[in-house]
């Protein structure tokens, strides 16, 4: 991969051992996910304050992983860690996915790699506390004056999300253990 020498060492991790790690240290996300890949992969740690600050979408995900396949095509994998998935944290995660796509394109250009063949997003979490699981149906009512076609959590169960101009991208929830530790293998 070209131009990696222009990044500080703790900004990225290559999969020389067959894996990269996604680590979230903030209290509302605390997680460590080991992501296994048999292909060339590099993980970027884009955090608030070390992304591209002049982008209109300031939200950044916990990890971006670029994976190169045998045809030299690149897939972008975006990971966002949430300790508990609620309606509010799910809405924020979708914004962080959008920010991740924008930051990834900036990185892609700097690294002189081709466009992404596909983009996949992952929500890494311990607990699912979306309102669909509530025993109180009054919590599911829509706010007065706010038009919405479906409850905000419906897309949590769907295999694809609409993000930016990409239309649908594949979404996979990844449940961690009670300590916030997990493993995942990229296909």
GIGI-V952597 format. One record per backbone hydrogen bond with DSSP energy under -1.0 kcal/mol. NH is the residue of the N-H (numbers start at 1). CO is the residue of the C=O. Records with the same first field share a line. If there is no record, write none. Layout:
NH->CO  CO
//
This chain:
6->3
7->4
11->8
13->43
15->41
16->14
18->15
20->35
22->33
24->31
29->26
30->26
31->24
32->180
33->22
34->182
35->20
36->184
37->18
42->66
43->13
44->64
45->11
50->47
53->51
55->52
62->79
63->79
64->44
65->77
66->42
67->75
68->40
69->73
72->69
75->67
76->118
77->65
78->120
79->63
80->122
82->124
83->28
85->127
90->86
91->87
92->88
93->89
94->90
95->91
96->92
97->93
98->94
99->95
100->96
101->97
102->98
103->99
104->100
105->101
106->102
107->103
108->104
109->105
110->106
111->107
113->108
117->74
120->76
121->170
122->78
123->172
124->80
125->174
126->83
127->83
129->85
133->130
134->131
139->136
140->137
141->138
146->143
154->151
156->153
157->154
161->169
163->167
166->163
169->161
171->159
172->121
174->123
176->125
177->181
180->177
182->32
184->34
186->36
//
